[in-house]
Amino acid sequence: MVKKYIAFIEMKKELKGNVLGVVFPDFPGCVSCGDNFDEAYQMAHEALSGHVEAMKEHGYNIPKPSTLEDIEKNWEDFKDWKKTKYAIAYISLIPSSKTRKYTISMDVSLMAQIDNIAKNRSKFITKAVEKVLGISNIENKQSKQKPAQNLRKS
């Protein structure tokens, strides 16, 4: 089952660096940023996935997603966020999946180009697909929502 965690994305650009900051109330210390909203949203996926993987590797429990009401009531930093312009995004945490072998057909010249720059074809193709789809892990077919459908603006 895909869990969705709330991320706060600061909508005003910082004077320094001109970036949008992202935080996750359920994961203190899990932060990200982007040069624009779409990039911040994509980077939030990567930050959440990486943070959770690190927590698992170190034996920490992964919290259940909080509701917005719980965050407004219990998150210490919410009082500061209320003073700024922000958007709330629901970021899917895609569970790690097992690798499966596939047979694909591809133009010979494309495969030759991959072989010239990559040590591992499968890893290269996986990263390319993730980049094109704008996700850090391939989402299952149950999650077809576009980022704009996952937003609640404040």
Backbone torsions as a table, in degrees:
resi	resn	phi	psi	omega
1	MET	NA	136.8	-180.0
2	VAL	-84.3	125.4	175.6
3	LYS	-95.8	144.0	177.7
4	LYS	-117.5	125.0	179.8
5	TYR	-108.3	146.3	179.5
6	ILE	-81.7	131.8	173.6
7	ALA	-120.2	139.3	173.8
8	PHE	-98.5	126.3	179.2
9	ILE	-114.8	118.0	179.7
10	GLU	-71.1	123.0	-172.9
11	MET	-90.7	-10.7	175.1
12	LYS	-94.7	137.0	-178.7
13	LYS	-78.5	138.8	178.5
14	GLU	-67.1	149.9	176.7
15	LEU	-65.5	-36.6	178.3
16	LYS	-97.5	127.5	174.4
17	GLY	84.4	-21.4	175.8
18	ASN	55.7	46.0	-177.4
19	VAL	-119.7	160.1	173.9
20	LEU	-100.6	126.5	-179.5
21	GLY	-89.0	149.7	180.0
22	VAL	-130.4	135.1	174.6
23	VAL	-134.0	156.2	177.7
24	PHE	-119.9	110.0	179.9
25	PRO	-57.4	-32.3	-180.0
26	ASP	-76.0	-13.4	-176.9
27	PHE	-132.7	81.4	178.0
28	PRO	-55.0	133.3	-179.3
29	GLY	93.1	-12.4	177.0
30	CYS	-89.3	105.5	-177.0
31	VAL	-131.7	160.1	177.6
32	SER	-156.4	-179.4	177.6
33	CYS	-161.8	170.9	176.5
34	GLY	-159.5	160.4	-179.4
35	ASP	-74.5	-20.6	177.4
36	ASN	-148.9	176.6	-175.1
37	PHE	-61.1	-46.6	-178.0
38	ASP	-60.4	-41.8	179.1
39	GLU	-68.8	-40.4	178.0
40	ALA	-61.6	-41.0	178.8
41	TYR	-63.3	-46.1	179.3
42	GLN	-63.8	-44.7	-179.4
43	MET	-65.8	-28.9	176.7
44	ALA	-63.0	-40.0	176.3
45	HIS	-59.1	-47.4	-178.8
46	GLU	-64.3	-42.0	-179.7
47	ALA	-63.5	-45.6	-179.2
48	LEU	-63.0	-47.1	-180.0
49	SER	-59.8	-46.9	-179.7
50	GLY	-64.6	-40.7	-179.7
51	HIS	-63.7	-45.1	-179.4
52	VAL	-66.0	-41.2	177.8
53	GLU	-60.4	-42.4	178.4
54	ALA	-64.5	-40.3	177.5
55	MET	-60.9	-43.9	179.5
56	LYS	-62.2	-44.3	-180.0
57	GLU	-60.2	-30.9	-179.0
58	HIS	-97.3	8.1	174.2
59	GLY	80.9	15.8	179.0
60	TYR	-83.3	148.8	174.6
61	ASN	-77.0	144.3	178.5
62	ILE	-92.8	123.6	-177.4
63	PRO	-69.8	154.3	172.8
64	LYS	-73.2	150.2	178.5
65	PRO	-62.5	133.7	176.3
66	SER	-81.6	153.0	172.5
67	THR	-81.4	162.3	177.3
68	LEU	-61.1	-38.7	179.3
69	GLU	-62.1	-42.1	177.3
70	ASP	-62.8	-41.4	-179.6
71	ILE	-64.5	-46.4	-180.0
72	GLU	-60.4	-34.3	-177.3
73	LYS	-84.3	-37.1	-168.7
74	ASN	-113.0	-18.4	-176.7
75	TRP	-78.8	118.6	-175.9
76	GLU	-58.0	-35.8	-177.1
77	ASP	-81.7	-5.3	-175.7
78	PHE	-61.5	-35.5	-179.2
79	LYS	-60.6	-34.1	176.8
80	ASP	-74.4	-36.9	179.9
81	TRP	-68.7	-29.9	178.9
82	LYS	-62.0	-22.8	-176.8
83	LYS	-86.3	-4.0	-176.1
84	THR	-122.4	168.5	176.3
85	LYS	-86.2	124.9	-177.3
86	TYR	-147.4	164.1	172.3
87	ALA	-122.7	152.2	175.5
88	ILE	-108.5	127.5	177.7
89	ALA	-118.8	141.6	175.2
90	TYR	-96.2	112.3	-175.0
91	ILE	-100.9	122.9	-179.3
92	SER	-76.3	133.1	172.4
93	LEU	-100.9	106.0	-177.8
94	ILE	-85.3	122.3	179.5
95	PRO	-62.3	144.5	176.9
96	SER	-59.2	139.1	-179.5
97	SER	-118.2	165.2	178.3
98	LYS	-77.3	148.3	175.5
99	THR	-78.6	141.2	-179.9
100	ARG	-132.1	139.7	-179.5
101	LYS	-81.1	134.6	177.7
102	TYR	-128.0	152.2	172.2
103	THR	-106.0	125.3	-179.2
104	ILE	-124.8	157.4	173.8
105	SER	-105.2	134.8	-177.6
106	MET	-149.3	148.4	176.7
107	ASP	-56.4	135.6	-177.4
108	VAL	-58.5	-39.8	-178.3
109	SER	-68.3	-33.8	175.9
110	LEU	-64.5	-44.2	179.7
111	MET	-63.5	-38.4	178.2
112	ALA	-63.4	-39.2	178.1
113	GLN	-66.2	-40.0	176.5
114	ILE	-61.3	-46.5	-178.9
115	ASP	-61.7	-29.2	179.8
116	ASN	-72.4	-25.4	-175.4
117	ILE	-116.6	-12.2	-175.6
118	ALA	-124.0	144.0	176.1
119	LYS	-83.4	-25.4	-175.0
120	ASN	-131.2	108.9	-178.3
121	ARG	-57.9	-48.3	-175.8
122	SER	-61.1	-44.1	179.9
123	LYS	-64.1	-41.8	179.6
124	PHE	-62.3	-48.1	-178.4
125	ILE	-65.3	-40.0	177.7
126	THR	-60.0	-47.4	179.7
127	LYS	-63.2	-39.2	179.1
128	ALA	-63.9	-42.7	179.3
129	VAL	-65.4	-44.2	178.1
130	GLU	-59.1	-41.6	-179.9
131	LYS	-65.1	-44.9	-179.9
132	VAL	-63.3	-39.0	-179.5
133	LEU	-80.9	-11.9	178.0
134	GLY	72.5	34.7	-179.5
135	ILE	-135.5	158.9	179.3
136	SER	-91.4	-22.6	171.6
137	ASN	-134.3	145.9	-178.5
138	ILE	-66.6	124.1	-179.1
139	GLU	-78.6	147.7	177.8
140	ASN	-77.2	168.8	-173.3
141	LYS	-67.4	-13.9	178.9
142	GLN	-70.2	-25.5	-176.0
143	SER	-105.6	84.6	-178.7
144	LYS	-103.6	7.6	-177.2
145	GLN	-72.0	142.2	174.0
146	LYS	-83.4	157.6	-178.5
147	PRO	-51.0	-40.8	-176.8
148	ALA	-63.5	-24.7	179.3
149	GLN	-80.3	-11.9	-178.7
150	ASN	-99.4	13.4	-171.5
151	LEU	-104.6	150.8	170.0
152	ARG	-136.9	110.4	-177.2
153	LYS	-87.2	149.3	175.8
154	SER	-125.4	NA	NA
